[in-house]
């Protein structure tokens, strides 16, 4: 079992996730450490295919950087990388498609809090744990927002705080100030 617990007084999530075998067939980038490193290099270079850029791949890259980046650097890295990959793939970053500010910050916060709650001895183990916990849960944001945050143009353009429950604590929510 993989247990992820936040501070229940601040209202952020508590998960118990059964560890199941994560096959390289389902998540090829998790075959081994070298494959994950190559995957992240391709992401940074804007060389991933559209079919490889799944929700689980987003989670993997964010967890990769959450291992040793503070919250601000993690978010900045994800924002820059996603926008770059979209441009390389011909995806227009506009009010209706491409990069989404609120979802990127939401997932950056979620994965940073997750990383801090784990005792993962290596980056590869953290990424694997994160993909198992969140790789198939692309709709997690629905527990935090009362509206369709994906389609909301304002939320795509700029950070909108959750209105149903907080993600974590104020260190992450006030304009992106994270922990060091």
Short mmCIF file of the C-alpha atoms (twelve columns), coordinates in Angstrom:
data_MODEL
# 
_entry.id   MODEL 
# 
loop_
_atom_site.group_PDB 
_atom_site.id 
_atom_site.type_symbol 
_atom_site.label_atom_id 
_atom_site.label_alt_id 
_atom_site.label_comp_id 
_atom_site.label_asym_id 
_atom_site.label_seq_id 
_atom_site.Cartn_x 
_atom_site.Cartn_y 
_atom_site.Cartn_z 
_atom_site.pdbx_PDB_model_num 
ATOM 1   C CA . UNK A 1   0.000   0.000  0.000   1 
ATOM 2   C CA . UNK A 2   1.117   3.523  -0.791  1 
ATOM 3   C CA . UNK A 3   -0.258  5.928  1.790   1 
ATOM 4   C CA . UNK A 4   -0.406  9.630  1.149   1 
ATOM 5   C CA . UNK A 5   -1.690  11.789 3.952   1 
ATOM 6   C CA . UNK A 6   -1.918  15.526 4.246   1 
ATOM 7   C CA . UNK A 7   -2.896  17.632 7.195   1 
ATOM 8   C CA . UNK A 8   -6.609  16.950 7.512   1 
ATOM 9   C CA . UNK A 9   -7.096  20.212 9.412   1 
ATOM 10  C CA . UNK A 10  -6.112  22.192 6.331   1 
ATOM 11  C CA . UNK A 11  -8.414  20.062 4.231   1 
ATOM 12  C CA . UNK A 12  -6.067  18.571 1.702   1 
ATOM 13  C CA . UNK A 13  -6.260  15.025 0.523   1 
ATOM 14  C CA . UNK A 14  -5.687  11.686 2.156   1 
ATOM 15  C CA . UNK A 15  -5.051  8.705  -0.090  1 
ATOM 16  C CA . UNK A 16  -4.373  5.080  0.397   1 
ATOM 17  C CA . UNK A 17  -3.479  3.619  -2.950  1 
ATOM 18  C CA . UNK A 18  -2.909  -0.093 -3.461  1 
ATOM 19  C CA . UNK A 19  0.464   -0.611 -5.091  1 
ATOM 20  C CA . UNK A 20  -0.102  -2.625 -8.200  1 
ATOM 21  C CA . UNK A 21  2.423   -3.638 -10.714 1 
ATOM 22  C CA . UNK A 22  3.075   -0.819 -13.133 1 
ATOM 23  C CA . UNK A 23  4.081   -2.419 -16.375 1 
ATOM 24  C CA . UNK A 24  6.364   -0.869 -18.921 1 
ATOM 25  C CA . UNK A 25  3.633   -1.699 -21.433 1 
ATOM 26  C CA . UNK A 26  1.191   0.678  -19.721 1 
ATOM 27  C CA . UNK A 27  3.769   3.370  -18.932 1 
ATOM 28  C CA . UNK A 28  6.793   2.803  -21.194 1 
ATOM 29  C CA . UNK A 29  8.687   5.703  -19.583 1 
ATOM 30  C CA . UNK A 30  8.753   3.703  -16.308 1 
ATOM 31  C CA . UNK A 31  10.646  0.737  -17.753 1 
ATOM 32  C CA . UNK A 32  13.778  1.782  -15.829 1 
ATOM 33  C CA . UNK A 33  15.708  4.866  -14.708 1 
ATOM 34  C CA . UNK A 34  17.509  5.319  -18.025 1 
ATOM 35  C CA . UNK A 35  14.224  5.229  -19.946 1 
ATOM 36  C CA . UNK A 36  12.691  7.808  -17.612 1 
ATOM 37  C CA . UNK A 37  15.736  10.078 -18.018 1 
ATOM 38  C CA . UNK A 38  15.469  9.794  -21.810 1 
ATOM 39  C CA . UNK A 39  11.732  10.546 -21.665 1 
ATOM 40  C CA . UNK A 40  12.349  13.732 -19.654 1 
ATOM 41  C CA . UNK A 41  15.149  14.778 -22.044 1 
ATOM 42  C CA . UNK A 42  12.753  14.356 -24.974 1 
ATOM 43  C CA . UNK A 43  10.106  16.370 -23.108 1 
ATOM 44  C CA . UNK A 44  12.602  19.162 -22.478 1 
ATOM 45  C CA . UNK A 45  13.613  19.145 -26.137 1 
ATOM 46  C CA . UNK A 46  9.982   19.256 -27.288 1 
ATOM 47  C CA . UNK A 47  10.489  15.919 -29.002 1 
ATOM 48  C CA . UNK A 48  7.722   13.806 -27.445 1 
ATOM 49  C CA . UNK A 49  4.888   12.703 -29.689 1 
ATOM 50  C CA . UNK A 50  1.338   13.801 -28.967 1 
ATOM 51  C CA . UNK A 51  0.411   10.200 -28.193 1 
ATOM 52  C CA . UNK A 52  3.191   9.976  -25.577 1 
ATOM 53  C CA . UNK A 53  2.052   13.169 -23.808 1 
ATOM 54  C CA . UNK A 54  -0.686  11.557 -21.704 1 
ATOM 55  C CA . UNK A 55  -1.968  12.582 -18.294 1 
ATOM 56  C CA . UNK A 56  0.321   9.948  -16.735 1 
ATOM 57  C CA . UNK A 57  3.237   11.500 -18.637 1 
ATOM 58  C CA . UNK A 58  2.350   14.946 -17.212 1 
ATOM 59  C CA . UNK A 59  2.339   13.378 -13.728 1 
ATOM 60  C CA . UNK A 60  5.665   11.651 -14.338 1 
ATOM 61  C CA . UNK A 61  7.439   14.818 -15.473 1 
ATOM 62  C CA . UNK A 62  6.007   16.894 -12.617 1 
ATOM 63  C CA . UNK A 63  7.004   14.235 -10.066 1 
ATOM 64  C CA . UNK A 64  10.460  14.055 -11.665 1 
ATOM 65  C CA . UNK A 65  10.991  17.742 -10.922 1 
ATOM 66  C CA . UNK A 66  9.125   17.668 -7.578  1 
ATOM 67  C CA . UNK A 67  11.868  15.362 -6.299  1 
ATOM 68  C CA . UNK A 68  14.408  18.192 -6.026  1 
ATOM 69  C CA . UNK A 69  12.695  21.460 -7.002  1 
ATOM 70  C CA . UNK A 70  10.880  23.780 -4.639  1 
ATOM 71  C CA . UNK A 71  7.252   24.550 -5.484  1 
ATOM 72  C CA . UNK A 72  8.002   27.721 -7.448  1 
ATOM 73  C CA . UNK A 73  10.720  26.127 -9.564  1 
ATOM 74  C CA . UNK A 74  8.571   23.044 -10.178 1 
ATOM 75  C CA . UNK A 75  5.659   25.136 -11.435 1 
ATOM 76  C CA . UNK A 76  7.901   27.351 -13.583 1 
ATOM 77  C CA . UNK A 77  9.587   24.282 -15.107 1 
ATOM 78  C CA . UNK A 78  6.262   22.657 -15.916 1 
ATOM 79  C CA . UNK A 79  4.788   25.840 -17.374 1 
ATOM 80  C CA . UNK A 80  7.780   26.459 -19.627 1 
ATOM 81  C CA . UNK A 81  8.059   22.812 -20.658 1 
ATOM 82  C CA . UNK A 82  4.372   22.316 -21.453 1 
ATOM 83  C CA . UNK A 83  4.190   25.520 -23.486 1 
ATOM 84  C CA . UNK A 84  7.352   24.523 -25.368 1 
ATOM 85  C CA . UNK A 85  6.153   20.996 -26.093 1 
ATOM 86  C CA . UNK A 86  2.800   22.320 -27.291 1 
ATOM 87  C CA . UNK A 87  4.527   24.723 -29.676 1 
ATOM 88  C CA . UNK A 88  6.798   21.953 -30.975 1 
ATOM 89  C CA . UNK A 89  3.750   19.748 -31.577 1 
ATOM 90  C CA . UNK A 90  1.841   22.532 -33.313 1 
ATOM 91  C CA . UNK A 91  -0.666  22.901 -30.476 1 
ATOM 92  C CA . UNK A 92  -1.791  26.507 -30.121 1 
ATOM 93  C CA . UNK A 93  -1.577  27.865 -26.575 1 
ATOM 94  C CA . UNK A 94  -4.737  29.972 -26.533 1 
ATOM 95  C CA . UNK A 95  -7.802  30.651 -24.413 1 
ATOM 96  C CA . UNK A 96  -9.358  27.467 -25.768 1 
ATOM 97  C CA . UNK A 97  -6.493  25.003 -26.160 1 
ATOM 98  C CA . UNK A 98  -2.984  24.121 -25.113 1 
ATOM 99  C CA . UNK A 99  -1.405  25.283 -21.873 1 
ATOM 100 C CA . UNK A 100 -3.733  25.623 -18.852 1 
ATOM 101 C CA . UNK A 101 -2.428  27.795 -15.978 1 
ATOM 102 C CA . UNK A 102 -4.803  26.563 -13.261 1 
ATOM 103 C CA . UNK A 103 -4.433  22.863 -14.022 1 
ATOM 104 C CA . UNK A 104 -0.654  23.166 -14.277 1 
ATOM 105 C CA . UNK A 105 -0.432  24.895 -10.904 1 
ATOM 106 C CA . UNK A 106 -2.998  22.487 -9.391  1 
ATOM 107 C CA . UNK A 107 -0.987  19.450 -10.442 1 
ATOM 108 C CA . UNK A 108 2.341   21.071 -9.502  1 
ATOM 109 C CA . UNK A 109 1.029   21.701 -5.990  1 
ATOM 110 C CA . UNK A 110 -0.509  18.249 -5.746  1 
ATOM 111 C CA . UNK A 111 2.683   16.521 -6.810  1 
ATOM 112 C CA . UNK A 112 4.953   18.669 -4.635  1 
ATOM 113 C CA . UNK A 113 2.823   17.905 -1.570  1 
ATOM 114 C CA . UNK A 114 2.820   14.226 -2.580  1 
ATOM 115 C CA . UNK A 115 6.612   14.230 -2.997  1 
ATOM 116 C CA . UNK A 116 7.093   15.759 0.438   1 
ATOM 117 C CA . UNK A 117 4.829   13.132 2.002   1 
ATOM 118 C CA . UNK A 118 6.792   10.202 0.570   1 
ATOM 119 C CA . UNK A 119 10.024  8.678  1.766   1 
ATOM 120 C CA . UNK A 120 11.134  7.918  -1.769  1 
ATOM 121 C CA . UNK A 121 14.869  7.234  -1.789  1 
ATOM 122 C CA . UNK A 122 15.199  7.984  -5.493  1 
ATOM 123 C CA . UNK A 123 13.669  10.156 -8.180  1 
ATOM 124 C CA . UNK A 124 12.657  7.045  -10.132 1 
ATOM 125 C CA . UNK A 125 10.788  5.580  -7.152  1 
ATOM 126 C CA . UNK A 126 8.978   8.883  -6.532  1 
ATOM 127 C CA . UNK A 127 7.918   9.132  -10.172 1 
ATOM 128 C CA . UNK A 128 6.700   5.529  -10.129 1 
ATOM 129 C CA . UNK A 129 4.714   6.123  -6.911  1 
ATOM 130 C CA . UNK A 130 3.203   9.326  -8.316  1 
ATOM 131 C CA . UNK A 131 2.157   7.674  -11.571 1 
ATOM 132 C CA . UNK A 132 0.553   4.807  -9.648  1 
ATOM 133 C CA . UNK A 133 -1.285  7.269  -7.389  1 
ATOM 134 C CA . UNK A 134 -2.323  9.858  -9.993  1 
ATOM 135 C CA . UNK A 135 -1.581  8.614  -13.509 1 
ATOM 136 C CA . UNK A 136 -5.134  7.497  -14.202 1 
ATOM 137 C CA . UNK A 137 -6.815  10.207 -12.118 1 
ATOM 138 C CA . UNK A 138 -6.958  13.083 -14.564 1 
ATOM 139 C CA . UNK A 139 -10.214 14.347 -13.010 1 
ATOM 140 C CA . UNK A 140 -8.901  14.866 -9.466  1 
ATOM 141 C CA . UNK A 141 -9.438  18.617 -9.882  1 
ATOM 142 C CA . UNK A 142 -13.212 18.028 -9.862  1 
ATOM 143 C CA . UNK A 143 -13.033 17.468 -6.088  1 
ATOM 144 C CA . UNK A 144 -11.611 20.997 -5.720  1 
ATOM 145 C CA . UNK A 145 -13.587 23.063 -8.238  1 
ATOM 146 C CA . UNK A 146 -17.360 23.504 -8.485  1 
ATOM 147 C CA . UNK A 147 -17.160 24.555 -12.140 1 
ATOM 148 C CA . UNK A 148 -15.666 23.132 -15.324 1 
ATOM 149 C CA . UNK A 149 -12.138 24.374 -14.748 1 
ATOM 150 C CA . UNK A 150 -10.885 22.685 -17.936 1 
ATOM 151 C CA . UNK A 151 -13.182 24.713 -20.207 1 
ATOM 152 C CA . UNK A 152 -13.011 27.943 -18.209 1 
ATOM 153 C CA . UNK A 153 -11.047 30.554 -20.193 1 
ATOM 154 C CA . UNK A 154 -10.158 32.610 -17.127 1 
ATOM 155 C CA . UNK A 155 -8.742  29.493 -15.404 1 
ATOM 156 C CA . UNK A 156 -6.777  28.598 -18.538 1 
ATOM 157 C CA . UNK A 157 -5.197  32.087 -18.576 1 
ATOM 158 C CA . UNK A 158 -4.462  32.568 -14.880 1 
ATOM 159 C CA . UNK A 159 -4.461  30.758 -11.563 1 
ATOM 160 C CA . UNK A 160 -7.879  30.266 -9.987  1 
ATOM 161 C CA . UNK A 161 -7.887  28.923 -6.455  1 
ATOM 162 C CA . UNK A 162 -10.106 25.929 -5.705  1 
ATOM 163 C CA . UNK A 163 -13.540 26.845 -4.382  1 
ATOM 164 C CA . UNK A 164 -14.590 23.518 -2.840  1 
ATOM 165 C CA . UNK A 165 -11.566 22.680 -0.717  1 
ATOM 166 C CA . UNK A 166 -7.945  23.786 -0.481  1 
ATOM 167 C CA . UNK A 167 -5.263  21.730 -2.179  1 
ATOM 168 C CA . UNK A 168 -2.679  22.183 0.516   1 
ATOM 169 C CA . UNK A 169 -1.772  25.178 2.591   1 
ATOM 170 C CA . UNK A 170 -1.278  28.856 1.865   1 
ATOM 171 C CA . UNK A 171 2.425   28.419 1.086   1 
ATOM 172 C CA . UNK A 172 1.367   27.113 -2.324  1 
ATOM 173 C CA . UNK A 173 -1.734  29.138 -3.058  1 
ATOM 174 C CA . UNK A 174 -0.850  32.797 -2.661  1 
ATOM 175 C CA . UNK A 175 0.408   33.534 -6.141  1 
ATOM 176 C CA . UNK A 176 2.742   30.595 -6.271  1 
ATOM 177 C CA . UNK A 177 4.981   31.229 -3.285  1 
ATOM 178 C CA . UNK A 178 6.271   27.828 -2.404  1 
ATOM 179 C CA . UNK A 179 8.524   26.315 0.146   1 
ATOM 180 C CA . UNK A 180 12.258  26.151 -0.121  1 
# 
